[in-house]
């Protein structure tokens, strides 16, 4: 169940931060806000990655128990 929450939060954060970053990049100039938004996307990607990794690990023991 933990991996579902991690993946869902990662997707939600990724969507919000991507939308805000796209709007921030339309305005000329780069600053701290763009760096902040890019960092949010990196954190969202890490949540999705580790959620998928934990999902894969949770499914492995169930395959061994079926035999």
C-alpha positions in Angstrom: 0.0 0.0 0.0 2.9 2.3 0.7 4.1 2.2 -2.9 0.7 3.2 -4.2 0.8 6.4 -2.0 4.3 7.2 -3.1 3.5 6.8 -6.8 0.3 8.8 -6.5 1.9 11.6 -4.6 4.8 11.7 -7.1 2.4 11.9 -10.0 0.4 14.7 -8.4 3.5 16.7 -7.4 5.0 16.2 -10.9 1.8 17.5 -12.5 1.6 20.6 -10.2 5.3 21.5 -10.4 5.5 20.9 -14.2 2.5 23.2 -14.8 3.9 25.9 -12.5 7.4 25.6 -14.1 5.9 25.9 -17.6 4.2 29.1 -16.6 7.3 30.4 -14.9 9.5 29.7 -18.0 7.2 31.9 -20.1 8.2 34.9 -18.1 11.7 36.2 -19.3 14.6 35.5 -17.0 15.6 32.7 -14.7 15.6 32.9 -10.9 15.2 31.2 -7.7 11.5 30.3 -8.4 12.4 28.2 -11.4 15.1 26.4 -9.5 12.6 25.7 -6.7 10.1 24.3 -9.2 12.7 22.2 -10.9 13.6 20.8 -7.5 10.0 19.8 -6.9 10.0 17.9 -10.2 13.2 16.1 -9.1 11.6 15.1 -5.8 8.4 13.9 -7.6 10.6 11.8 -9.9 12.3 10.3 -6.9 9.0 9.5 -5.3 7.8 7.7 -8.4 11.0 5.8 -8.9 11.2 4.6 -5.3 7.5 3.8 -5.3 7.9 1.6 -8.4 11.0 0.0 -6.9 9.1 -0.9 -3.7 6.2 -2.2 -5.8 8.5 -4.5 -7.6 10.0 -5.7 -4.3 6.5 -6.3 -2.9 5.5 -8.4 -5.8 8.6 -10.7 -5.8 7.7 -12.6 -2.6 4.2 -13.2 -3.8 5.5 -15.0 -6.9 7.6 -17.4 -4.7 4.6 -18.2 -2.5 2.5 -19.3 -5.4 4.7 -22.3 -6.2 
